[in-house]
């Protein structure tokens, strides 16, 4: 919470939650279960501070792709660079990859 989300997370095993704090209270927004790809999308795409933090609930195994690596992929794969809706394509691209990954 408050930092810019720099990674898309490929959750391979385990459980994580997204949480946020207001004052002295901590709230759980959601739980994420494997296999799943997620990020604080508004922060990741718009490069603004995240409203939520990701917290491990159990031991997790995950892989990350950074914002910079994703930008490199867009630049090196002309098809991705030419897409009009890059932000929405981002998650679809990785959901497709996830299908073959797991």
Secondary structure, 3 states (H helix, E strand, C coil): CCCECCEEEEEEECEEEEEEEECCEEEEEEEEECCEEECCHHHHHHCCECCCEEEECCCCEEEEEEHHHHHHHHHHCHHHHCCCCHHHHHHHHHHHHHHHHC
